[in-house]
Amino acid sequence: MCAIKKLKSNYTCGPDGLPAIFFKRLGPTLVVPLTVVFKQLLSVSYVPNVWKKAIITPVYKKGLLQTALIITSVCCKLLKCIIVNKLQDHLSTNNILGLGSFKVI
């Protein structure tokens, strides 16, 4: 649920056609089904093809390319957020990447 709360409430849809606001408004209802789906996908090491796609829009300023707007699947963003948080917790709890030290596992 924490990952869903962190989503920005924009109406832009990613390649899968689902906007972030859909997940934010239905967050409590979607937590259990998304957890089941994410666990199943991770257990078989599979990422849906639509999650690997992005909509990239160049942003120009005075004729020069300044940056690019990259829109990816909200489900992919949620899974990435969960994995990053769990990894950071693990590294912090086990003092693997503490200040001034580096431990290779």
Secondary structure as GFF3:
##gff-version 3
##sequence-region A 1 105
A	DSSP	alpha_helix	2	6	.	.	.	ID=ss1
A	DSSP	alpha_helix	20	25	.	.	.	ID=ss2
A	DSSP	alpha_helix	27	43	.	.	.	ID=ss3
A	DSSP	three_ten_helix	49	52	.	.	.	ID=ss4
A	DSSP	beta_strand	54	61	.	.	.	ID=ss5
A	DSSP	beta_strand	64	72	.	.	.	ID=ss6
A	DSSP	alpha_helix	74	93	.	.	.	ID=ss7
###
